């Protein structure tokens, strides 16, 4: 599984948002998004996976 937060709508060419940290080979991502804006969250798994998304807005 892999979890990516990006500012790009294109999964293949988007850069990962700085300010976060991946753990467990990309299965977890914890961090602060550096600015207000639109972000894309990509979750990929093969063949399937369970995931949850927790967001805190301050």
C-alpha positions in Angstrom: 0.0 0.0 0.0 1.1 3.6 -0.5 -0.3 6.9 0.7 0.6 10.2 -1.0 -0.5 13.8 -0.4 0.1 16.0 -3.4 -0.9 19.4 -4.9 -1.1 17.8 -8.3 -4.2 16.3 -9.9 -1.9 14.0 -11.9 -0.9 11.0 -9.8 2.1 10.1 -12.0 3.8 13.5 -12.1 2.8 15.1 -8.9 5.3 16.0 -6.2 4.7 14.8 -2.6 3.8 17.6 -0.2 6.8 18.5 2.1 6.2 18.5 5.8 5.1 14.9 6.2 6.7 11.6 7.0 6.0 8.2 5.6 6.3 5.1 7.9 5.7 1.4 7.4 6.9 1.5 3.7 4.5 4.2 2.7 1.5 2.8 4.5 1.3 5.7 7.0 1.7 9.4 6.5 1.7 12.0 9.3 2.4 15.6 8.8 1.1 19.2 8.5 0.1 20.5 5.1 2.1 23.8 4.7 -0.6 26.1 3.3 -4.2 26.5 2.5 -5.2 25.1 -0.8 -6.4 22.1 -2.8 -4.7 18.9 -2.1 -5.1 15.4 -3.6 -4.8 12.2 -1.4 -3.8 9.1 -3.3 -4.2 5.7 -1.7 -3.0 2.7 -3.7 -3.0 -1.0 -2.7 -2.7 -4.3 -4.4 -4.9 -6.2 -4.5 -7.0 -4.4 -1.8 -6.5 -2.5 1.5 -8.4 -0.9 4.3 -7.6 2.7 5.1 -8.8 5.6 7.1 -8.3 9.4 6.8 -8.2 11.6 9.8 -8.0 15.4 9.3 -7.7 18.1 11.9 -8.3 21.7 10.9 -6.9 24.4 13.2 
